[in-house]
Amino acid sequence: MQPADAQTSPNPNATISSLTELLGASGVLADPADKAPYLREWRDLFIGEAVAVARPSNAQEVCSILRYAHETGTPIVPQGGNTGLVGGQTPDASGRAIILSLARMNAIREIDPTGNTITVDAGAVLERVQNAAAEVERLYPLALGAQGSCTIGGNIATNAGGTGVLAYGNTRDLVLGLEVALPDGRLWKGLSSLRKDNTGYDLKNLFIGSEGTLGIVTAATLKLFPRPKGMLTAFLGLESPQQALAVFSRLQGLAGSGLTGFEIMPLEGLAFVLRHQPGARDPLETQYPWYVLAEISSGRSEEDAQALMMDGLEAALDAGEIVDAAIAQSLEQSNEFWAIRHGMSEVQKAEGASIKHDVSVPVAKVPAFLDEAIAAVLDMVPGCRPVPFGHLGDGNIHFNVSQPVEMERQAFLDLWEPMNDRVHAIVTAMDGSISAEHGIGQLKRDLLPGVKDPVALALMQTLKQAIDPKGIMNPGKVLALP
């Protein structure tokens, strides 16, 4: 495969002129001030440059851009809501790439409440899709902290997880069909709503989680679910992750797939939220080392959800698995509980630098992982503040570490790689993954060969070469160029 940056591209003015001819003046951003928001990852870990930002309004325009890029060897960096956490949406510093923003392609094409499907453009914001489903008494269960700005195309490109994975699965489990613009400008029209189709390879799964390295998703048909008729949220105080695991097993045994949320959080993380998130308040009167946010949903009634939750919590109290609990008395209070969890990552910025890990281990090993990893980073950087939180029910922990209060920011960030090495060694020893839901992008690209089966890597390279022989699609992401 010849990498795009090894080819000869037209000069910037020629590229801008060609894009303007394809999209019109309103579809191209070339002024530095207009491009600036697209060039920077929100944590400022990655800052790049681009010749222009192309903003197509339909799939045909996406294909026309890709045909131009294919003919000229111009790199393409797809971008949705620019909320990614591994630099997959950020161009390199060469200034040769075209950022292809899907923001103008945001239509809700069709909703089928009977078939429980919704078909949307890739640039549709996740929260808007959730709301469109709710208007017809359906649920689109993908839920993320960035749901007010992330897009469906980005969710698909990264196989986004979030807090609903426990009951509904990752994005991959929610996609029925895709429409994808290929690197040579062809359009694959795979927007099927069928639940069963055994007519060959399942092509959609090539593009889900591919981070824009194989093509650009332009639309998707997604699964919907009946809206729960009852839901109850509880905020629990506990002494240890081992107790949290015991409560998880207990509630899942009672509610089955009705356990739609189970998130673990440390005291340090709650303290950060209370200090920096407007309107946040502690649901419990006493502080505890660990907290769990649990949610049970029922397709039958509010009373059913309440009975399941109360039965489980009473038994957990009797068994000494939890120490305290607050039960949401309204939807507003439930949203306040969830705002604590969703805000936990962002508030860390106010506490200085943080080194972050998005990892997963088998669910039963989460307590052991937390014990070992917390001890390891404290040994490495005395005074650092571990803030591990996340989806205990599916084994995904965001193992974030904030700098010591008195330590210089850059001195702490200089420890990023050695701390990654130490935490990831614990993860791999427990048969876990160094990227549970954020993807690989630039941040973890060079780590992938050390943790991925070599045959799997070879197959990934083969697919990349076959589908994108000129290497124009998001070069330098996921796979290192040969």
Backbone torsions as a table, in degrees:
resi	resn	phi	psi	omega
1	MET	NA	128.8	176.6
2	GLN	-88.4	116.1	-178.8
3	PRO	-63.1	146.5	-176.6
4	ALA	-58.7	-37.0	-175.0
5	ASP	-76.1	-1.8	175.1
6	ALA	-96.6	-3.7	-177.7
7	GLN	-97.2	168.9	178.0
8	THR	-92.9	120.4	179.0
9	SER	-103.5	157.4	174.5
10	PRO	-65.0	160.9	179.0
11	ASN	-67.9	159.8	-174.4
12	PRO	-55.3	-41.5	-178.7
13	ASN	-63.2	-38.1	178.5
14	ALA	-66.2	-40.1	178.3
15	THR	-63.8	-45.9	-180.0
16	ILE	-62.1	-42.0	179.0
17	SER	-62.8	-43.1	-179.9
18	SER	-65.9	-41.8	178.7
19	LEU	-65.0	-39.3	178.8
20	THR	-63.9	-37.7	177.6
21	GLU	-65.1	-36.6	-179.1
22	LEU	-76.8	-37.4	-168.8
23	LEU	-114.8	-13.0	-170.9
24	GLY	83.8	162.4	-175.2
25	ALA	-60.8	-34.7	-177.6
26	SER	-72.1	-13.1	-178.0
27	GLY	-95.2	3.5	-176.2
28	VAL	-131.9	129.0	174.2
29	LEU	-112.5	117.7	-178.6
30	ALA	-123.6	-16.8	178.0
31	ASP	-68.9	136.2	-177.7
32	PRO	-54.1	-40.4	-179.7
33	ALA	-66.3	-35.9	179.3
34	ASP	-72.3	-34.6	-179.3
35	LYS	-76.3	-26.7	-168.7
36	ALA	-50.4	-44.4	-177.9
37	PRO	-64.7	-20.6	-177.9
38	TYR	-88.4	-10.9	-171.2
39	LEU	-97.1	-5.5	-170.5
40	ARG	-125.3	126.4	173.1
41	GLU	-72.9	144.2	-165.2
42	TRP	-63.6	-21.8	176.2
43	ARG	-91.7	1.7	-179.1
44	ASP	64.1	21.1	174.8
45	LEU	-74.8	-30.0	-177.7
46	PHE	-132.4	128.4	176.9
47	ILE	-133.5	125.8	-177.0
48	GLY	-125.1	-164.4	179.0
49	GLU	-142.7	154.1	179.7
50	ALA	-148.4	150.6	178.0
51	VAL	-67.7	-33.4	-179.7
52	ALA	-168.0	163.1	170.4
53	VAL	-108.1	117.3	177.7
54	ALA	-93.0	133.2	-175.8
55	ARG	-126.1	76.6	-179.4
56	PRO	-65.8	157.0	179.8
57	SER	-110.0	-3.7	178.1
58	ASN	-159.3	171.1	-175.7
59	ALA	-64.7	-34.2	-179.9
60	GLN	-63.7	-37.4	177.6
61	GLU	-69.5	-35.5	174.3
62	VAL	-58.8	-46.5	-179.4
63	CYS	-62.2	-37.8	-179.8
64	SER	-66.2	-37.5	176.4
65	ILE	-64.1	-44.5	-179.0
66	LEU	-66.7	-35.2	176.1
67	ARG	-61.9	-43.8	178.4
68	TYR	-62.2	-45.9	-178.8
69	ALA	-64.1	-39.4	179.7
70	HIS	-63.9	-41.9	-178.2
71	GLU	-70.0	-33.0	-173.5
72	THR	-103.6	-6.0	-177.8
73	GLY	71.2	30.3	-177.6
74	THR	-89.6	127.8	179.7
75	PRO	-65.2	143.9	177.7
76	ILE	-119.8	128.9	176.5
77	VAL	-117.5	102.9	178.9
78	PRO	-69.4	147.5	179.6
79	GLN	-146.8	133.7	176.2
80	GLY	-100.5	-106.1	-179.5
81	GLY	-89.8	2.6	-179.5
82	ASN	57.9	39.9	178.6
83	THR	-108.2	4.8	-178.0
84	GLY	-62.6	155.9	-173.3
85	LEU	-116.1	6.3	-180.0
86	VAL	-127.6	14.8	175.9
87	GLY	76.8	15.2	179.9
88	GLY	-68.0	-22.3	-176.5
89	GLN	-99.2	3.8	-173.0
90	THR	-108.4	131.9	178.9
91	PRO	-74.0	167.4	175.2
92	ASP	-78.4	-173.3	-174.2
93	ALA	-89.9	1.4	-174.2
94	SER	-70.4	-26.0	-177.5
95	GLY	78.3	10.1	-178.3
96	ARG	-89.8	-19.8	-171.4
97	ALA	-79.0	154.9	166.0
98	ILE	-101.3	123.5	168.8
99	ILE	-81.4	126.0	179.5
100	LEU	-106.4	101.8	-177.6
101	SER	-90.7	131.6	179.0
102	LEU	-93.1	11.4	-170.7
103	ALA	-59.6	-33.2	-178.1
104	ARG	-79.7	-12.7	179.9
105	MET	-96.9	81.4	-169.7
106	ASN	-127.6	21.4	-175.4
107	ALA	-75.3	145.8	164.6
108	ILE	-89.9	105.9	-171.5
109	ARG	-75.5	-42.7	-175.0
110	GLU	-162.2	141.8	172.2
111	ILE	-124.1	131.7	178.5
112	ASP	-122.5	92.5	-178.4
113	PRO	-63.5	-32.8	-179.8
114	THR	-68.2	-45.5	178.8
115	GLY	-84.6	-4.0	-179.6
116	ASN	56.3	54.5	176.0
117	THR	-138.1	156.0	172.5
118	ILE	-139.3	135.4	178.6
119	THR	-114.0	125.6	-172.8
120	VAL	-137.5	155.8	170.4
121	ASP	-68.7	155.7	-176.1
122	ALA	-66.0	-25.7	-179.0
123	GLY	-85.2	1.9	178.2
124	ALA	-64.9	130.3	179.3
125	VAL	-71.3	138.5	-174.9
126	LEU	-53.0	-46.6	-177.3
127	GLU	-61.6	-34.9	177.7
128	ARG	-66.7	-37.2	177.0
129	VAL	-67.1	-42.7	175.8
130	GLN	-56.9	-45.3	-177.8
131	ASN	-67.9	-38.1	178.2
132	ALA	-63.2	-39.5	176.9
133	ALA	-65.2	-41.8	-178.3
134	ALA	-63.1	-31.2	-179.6
135	GLU	-64.6	-21.5	177.4
136	VAL	-113.1	25.7	176.6
137	GLU	60.8	38.7	176.6
138	ARG	-125.9	165.6	-177.9
139	LEU	-122.2	127.0	163.9
140	TYR	-102.9	111.0	-161.2
141	PRO	-85.0	-5.4	178.1
142	LEU	-65.0	125.3	-177.5
143	ALA	-137.5	123.8	-177.0
144	LEU	-135.2	159.6	175.1
145	GLY	-61.6	-30.2	-177.6
146	ALA	-95.8	20.5	-171.9
147	GLN	-64.5	-17.3	177.1
148	GLY	-79.9	-7.5	-179.4
149	SER	-137.7	-23.6	178.8
150	CYS	-71.3	156.3	-175.9
151	THR	-115.1	161.0	-179.6
152	ILE	-61.5	-39.8	178.6
153	GLY	-61.5	-41.9	176.6
154	GLY	-66.6	-39.1	176.3
155	ASN	-58.6	-42.7	-178.6
156	ILE	-70.9	-42.0	-178.4
157	ALA	-61.5	-29.9	-178.4
158	THR	-107.2	2.1	-175.3
159	ASN	50.7	55.7	-173.3
160	ALA	-57.7	147.4	-179.5
161	GLY	-104.4	-94.0	179.3
162	GLY	93.2	-168.5	-170.9
163	THR	-83.6	-8.2	-178.9
164	GLY	-96.5	1.8	-175.3
165	VAL	-60.0	-36.4	-176.4
166	LEU	-51.7	-43.3	-176.9
167	ALA	-100.9	-29.4	-169.3
168	TYR	-118.4	-11.6	179.5
169	GLY	91.8	174.5	176.4
170	ASN	-73.8	177.0	177.0
171	THR	-53.4	-39.4	180.0
172	ARG	-53.7	-35.2	-178.7
173	ASP	-77.9	-10.0	-175.5
174	LEU	-105.4	-2.3	-175.9
175	VAL	-101.1	126.2	174.9
176	LEU	-97.6	-38.6	-177.8
177	GLY	-152.7	158.0	-179.5
178	LEU	-134.7	153.0	164.6
179	GLU	-114.9	126.7	-171.6
180	VAL	-134.8	130.2	171.9
181	ALA	-85.7	124.2	-176.1
182	LEU	-88.5	161.3	-174.9
183	PRO	-56.9	-27.5	-179.4
184	ASP	-91.4	4.4	176.7
185	GLY	97.1	-2.0	174.2
186	ARG	-75.7	156.5	179.3
187	LEU	-116.6	118.6	174.3
188	TRP	-86.7	118.7	-177.8
189	LYS	-99.1	86.8	-176.5
190	GLY	-115.9	34.3	-176.7
191	LEU	-80.1	60.9	178.7
192	SER	-82.7	145.9	173.4
193	SER	-109.3	11.6	-178.5
194	LEU	-71.7	141.2	174.0
195	ARG	-86.4	-20.7	178.5
196	LYS	-132.4	126.1	178.8
197	ASP	-160.6	100.3	-177.6
198	ASN	-105.3	49.4	-177.5
199	THR	-104.6	49.1	175.5
200	GLY	112.8	-161.4	-177.0
201	TYR	-61.2	144.9	176.4
202	ASP	-85.3	86.3	-171.1
203	LEU	-65.1	-30.1	-176.0
204	LYS	-59.7	-31.9	-177.6
205	ASN	-72.5	-13.2	172.0
206	LEU	-67.0	-33.9	-172.3
207	PHE	-95.4	-23.5	177.4
208	ILE	-72.0	121.0	-178.2
209	GLY	84.4	5.6	-177.5
210	SER	-86.9	-3.7	174.3
211	GLU	56.2	37.5	175.5
212	GLY	72.0	14.9	-178.0
213	THR	-90.0	-8.9	-178.9
214	LEU	-118.2	-19.9	-177.2
215	GLY	171.9	-179.0	-177.8
216	ILE	-121.0	117.9	175.4
217	VAL	-67.5	125.8	179.0
218	THR	-107.0	-20.2	177.6
219	ALA	-162.7	162.4	-178.5
220	ALA	-149.1	146.4	168.6
221	THR	-104.3	123.1	-171.0
222	LEU	-117.4	153.9	177.5
223	LYS	-79.3	139.4	169.8
224	LEU	-113.7	164.8	180.0
225	PHE	-135.5	154.0	173.6
226	PRO	-58.2	140.0	177.3
227	ARG	-69.4	136.9	177.5
228	PRO	-59.6	143.6	176.9
229	LYS	-86.6	-14.6	176.8
230	GLY	-150.1	147.4	-178.8
231	MET	-152.3	137.7	178.1
232	LEU	-135.5	134.4	-177.7
233	THR	-117.5	137.8	179.6
234	ALA	-131.3	142.4	176.9
235	PHE	-112.8	117.4	-168.6
236	LEU	-113.4	142.3	173.1
237	GLY	-103.8	131.9	-176.5
238	LEU	-138.2	169.0	179.4
239	GLU	-94.5	-24.2	-172.6
240	SER	-158.5	158.4	173.5
241	PRO	-61.4	-30.9	178.1
242	GLN	-62.0	-39.6	175.3
243	GLN	-64.8	-39.5	178.6
244	ALA	-60.0	-41.2	178.6
245	LEU	-63.9	-39.0	178.4
246	ALA	-64.2	-41.1	178.2
247	VAL	-65.8	-40.4	177.8
248	PHE	-58.1	-48.7	-179.9
249	SER	-61.0	-39.1	-179.2
250	ARG	-66.0	-49.1	-177.2
251	LEU	-68.3	-38.2	178.5
252	GLN	-66.4	-35.5	176.9
253	GLY	-63.8	-33.0	178.4
254	LEU	-81.0	-44.8	-169.5
255	ALA	-101.6	-15.7	-177.4
256	GLY	58.4	-131.5	179.5
257	SER	-70.2	-6.0	174.6
258	GLY	-72.9	-11.6	172.5
259	LEU	-80.7	95.8	-171.1
260	THR	-97.5	-1.1	175.8
261	GLY	-159.1	137.8	175.2
262	PHE	-156.4	98.4	-173.2
263	GLU	-118.0	136.2	178.9
264	ILE	-106.5	143.2	-177.9
265	MET	-145.0	145.8	178.1
266	PRO	-94.0	163.5	177.7
267	LEU	-57.1	-41.0	-179.1
268	GLU	-59.5	-41.3	179.1
269	GLY	-64.8	-42.8	177.0
270	LEU	-61.2	-41.0	179.5
271	ALA	-61.6	-40.6	177.6
272	PHE	-60.9	-45.4	-179.0
273	VAL	-62.2	-45.4	-178.3
274	LEU	-64.0	-31.4	179.9
275	ARG	-76.8	-33.8	-165.5
276	HIS	-122.4	-11.1	-178.2
277	GLN	-100.6	115.2	-178.1
278	PRO	-56.0	133.9	176.1
279	GLY	82.8	-6.4	-178.5
280	ALA	-73.4	142.6	175.8
281	ARG	-144.7	152.6	-177.5
282	ASP	-73.1	122.1	179.6
283	PRO	-68.1	-19.5	-177.2
284	LEU	-114.1	153.4	-177.2
285	GLU	-81.4	-22.4	-178.9
286	THR	-117.2	145.9	177.7
287	GLN	-84.7	146.2	179.6
288	TYR	-133.0	157.3	-179.5
289	PRO	-62.2	-33.9	-176.9
290	TRP	-138.4	155.7	178.8
291	TYR	-134.8	154.3	173.9
292	VAL	-130.5	136.3	170.6
293	LEU	-106.6	113.3	-177.3
294	ALA	-116.6	142.4	178.9
295	GLU	-135.9	130.9	175.1
296	ILE	-118.1	131.8	178.0
297	SER	-115.6	149.8	179.5
298	SER	-133.0	137.2	173.7
299	GLY	-82.6	-1.4	-177.5
300	ARG	-101.1	-55.3	-175.6
301	SER	-168.5	165.0	174.0
302	GLU	-62.1	-38.3	-179.1
303	GLU	-64.2	-36.3	179.4
304	ASP	-66.2	-45.1	178.0
305	ALA	-61.1	-41.7	-179.3
306	GLN	-64.7	-43.4	-178.6
307	ALA	-63.2	-42.4	179.1
308	LEU	-62.5	-46.3	-178.4
309	MET	-65.0	-45.7	-176.1
310	MET	-67.4	-38.4	176.3
311	ASP	-59.9	-44.0	-178.8
312	GLY	-67.1	-43.2	-177.2
313	LEU	-71.0	-36.8	177.2
314	GLU	-62.8	-42.2	178.3
315	ALA	-67.0	-37.2	179.3
316	ALA	-67.4	-37.5	176.1
317	LEU	-64.2	-45.2	179.8
318	ASP	-61.2	-34.2	-178.1
319	ALA	-85.3	-2.2	-178.8
320	GLY	74.6	20.8	-178.6
321	GLU	-83.6	-28.6	174.7
322	ILE	-127.3	156.5	-178.8
323	VAL	-106.7	-32.7	-175.7
324	ASP	-152.5	160.8	-180.0
325	ALA	-154.5	143.2	170.7
326	ALA	-121.2	128.6	-179.3
327	ILE	-103.2	127.2	178.9
328	ALA	-62.2	129.3	-177.4
329	GLN	-97.1	-2.6	-178.9
330	SER	-159.6	166.6	175.4
331	LEU	-62.5	-37.0	178.9
332	GLU	-61.7	-42.9	179.7
333	GLN	-69.4	-36.7	175.5
334	SER	-60.2	-43.6	178.2
335	ASN	-62.9	-34.9	177.0
336	GLU	-65.0	-40.5	176.6
337	PHE	-60.6	-47.3	-178.0
338	TRP	-67.4	-30.7	178.4
339	ALA	-63.2	-32.7	175.7
340	ILE	-61.0	-48.8	-179.2
341	ARG	-66.0	-45.7	-175.9
342	HIS	-68.9	-25.4	-178.5
343	GLY	-88.0	-2.7	-170.0
344	MET	-64.9	-33.7	-179.6
345	SER	-75.6	-46.5	-174.4
346	GLU	-65.4	-37.6	-177.1
347	VAL	-67.0	-16.3	178.0
348	GLN	-62.9	-24.9	180.0
349	LYS	-60.6	-32.8	-179.2
350	ALA	-74.3	-11.8	-179.9
351	GLU	-101.3	13.4	179.5
352	GLY	98.9	-160.5	-177.2
353	ALA	-70.4	151.1	175.2
354	SER	-140.9	144.7	175.2
355	ILE	-107.1	124.9	-167.6
356	LYS	-118.6	145.9	177.9
357	HIS	-134.1	131.8	175.6
358	ASP	-111.5	94.9	-170.4
359	VAL	-125.8	163.6	173.5
360	SER	-140.1	147.2	173.3
361	VAL	-136.9	164.3	174.6
362	PRO	-53.5	141.1	-172.5
363	VAL	-52.1	-43.0	-177.2
364	ALA	-64.7	-19.2	-177.8
365	LYS	-96.2	-1.1	-177.3
366	VAL	-57.4	-48.2	179.4
367	PRO	-58.8	-43.1	179.9
368	ALA	-65.1	-40.2	177.1
369	PHE	-60.1	-47.4	-178.6
370	LEU	-61.1	-45.0	179.3
371	ASP	-58.9	-48.1	-174.9
372	GLU	-71.3	-42.7	-177.1
373	ALA	-69.9	-39.8	177.2
374	ILE	-61.9	-45.2	178.3
375	ALA	-61.6	-38.0	-177.1
376	ALA	-66.4	-45.9	-177.2
377	VAL	-73.2	-32.1	176.1
378	LEU	-68.4	-34.5	175.7
379	ASP	-68.0	-36.9	-177.3
380	MET	-74.6	-42.0	-177.5
381	VAL	-133.4	85.6	178.9
382	PRO	-55.9	135.4	-179.4
383	GLY	90.6	-8.6	175.6
384	CYS	-67.2	161.4	-173.2
385	ARG	-120.4	94.0	178.2
386	PRO	-65.9	134.5	177.1
387	VAL	-129.8	70.1	178.8
388	PRO	-83.0	127.2	-179.8
389	PHE	-149.2	166.4	173.8
390	GLY	141.1	-151.3	-163.5
391	HIS	-92.5	77.0	-176.9
392	LEU	-55.5	-35.8	-176.0
393	GLY	-64.8	-21.1	175.4
394	ASP	-118.7	12.1	173.2
395	GLY	80.8	7.3	-176.1
396	ASN	-97.0	116.1	179.5
397	ILE	-118.3	130.1	171.6
398	HIS	-88.3	95.9	-174.0
399	PHE	-89.7	85.0	-177.5
400	ASN	-97.8	144.4	-178.3
401	VAL	-130.0	117.0	177.9
402	SER	-88.1	149.9	-175.9
403	GLN	-64.5	152.8	170.4
404	PRO	-57.7	147.6	-174.5
405	VAL	-57.7	-40.3	-174.5
406	GLU	-93.1	0.8	-175.4
407	MET	-86.8	146.3	177.5
408	GLU	-70.7	138.1	-172.3
409	ARG	-55.3	-52.1	-174.6
410	GLN	-67.9	-33.6	178.0
411	ALA	-61.6	-36.5	177.2
412	PHE	-71.0	-45.9	-179.0
413	LEU	-63.7	-26.1	176.9
414	ASP	-64.8	-14.9	178.8
415	LEU	-91.5	7.2	-175.3
416	TRP	-54.3	-54.2	-175.4
417	GLU	-65.9	-47.9	178.4
418	PRO	-63.7	-33.5	176.9
419	MET	-70.1	-41.9	173.6
420	ASN	-54.1	-47.7	-178.3
421	ASP	-57.4	-42.5	-175.8
422	ARG	-69.9	-45.2	-179.5
423	VAL	-68.5	-43.0	-178.0
424	HIS	-66.9	-30.4	176.2
425	ALA	-63.7	-38.6	176.9
426	ILE	-65.8	-42.4	179.7
427	VAL	-60.9	-50.1	-176.7
428	THR	-67.2	-32.4	176.5
429	ALA	-65.2	-22.6	178.6
430	MET	-99.8	17.8	179.4
431	ASP	60.3	40.0	-179.5
432	GLY	-103.2	-167.8	-178.5
433	SER	-126.7	141.0	178.9
434	ILE	-81.6	-6.4	175.6
435	SER	-141.9	102.6	-176.8
436	ALA	-83.3	-43.2	-175.9
437	GLU	-147.2	-7.6	-177.3
438	HIS	-88.9	-18.3	-178.6
439	GLY	97.4	-169.3	-177.0
440	ILE	-107.6	-51.1	177.8
441	GLY	52.0	-136.5	174.0
442	GLN	-90.4	-34.1	-169.9
443	LEU	-60.1	-39.4	-174.1
444	LYS	-116.3	9.2	-176.4
445	ARG	-56.5	-45.9	-175.7
446	ASP	-77.7	-10.6	175.9
447	LEU	-85.0	-22.3	-171.5
448	LEU	-58.9	-44.4	-179.7
449	PRO	-60.3	-25.0	-179.1
450	GLY	-79.8	-14.1	-176.4
451	VAL	-124.8	-11.9	-176.2
452	LYS	-98.6	141.0	175.4
453	ASP	-55.5	131.1	-176.9
454	PRO	-61.1	-31.7	176.8
455	VAL	-67.6	-39.9	177.0
456	ALA	-62.0	-43.0	178.4
457	LEU	-62.3	-40.6	179.1
458	ALA	-63.9	-40.3	176.8
459	LEU	-64.4	-39.0	177.6
460	MET	-62.8	-42.4	177.3
461	GLN	-63.0	-39.1	179.3
462	THR	-63.3	-44.5	178.0
463	LEU	-62.8	-43.6	178.7
464	LYS	-58.8	-46.6	-179.4
465	GLN	-63.3	-40.8	-177.1
466	ALA	-69.8	-40.3	-174.4
467	ILE	-89.1	-33.3	-176.3
468	ASP	-130.2	66.6	-172.9
469	PRO	-62.1	-25.0	179.8
470	LYS	-89.2	-4.7	175.9
471	GLY	65.5	33.9	-177.1
472	ILE	-89.2	-17.2	-172.0
473	MET	-85.8	108.3	175.9
474	ASN	45.9	55.0	-176.4
475	PRO	-61.8	145.9	178.9
476	GLY	84.4	3.5	178.5
477	LYS	-109.1	144.2	178.3
478	VAL	67.6	-62.9	-177.8
479	LEU	-108.7	133.6	172.4
480	ALA	-70.3	139.8	179.9
481	LEU	-69.9	140.1	179.9
482	PRO	-69.8	NA	NA
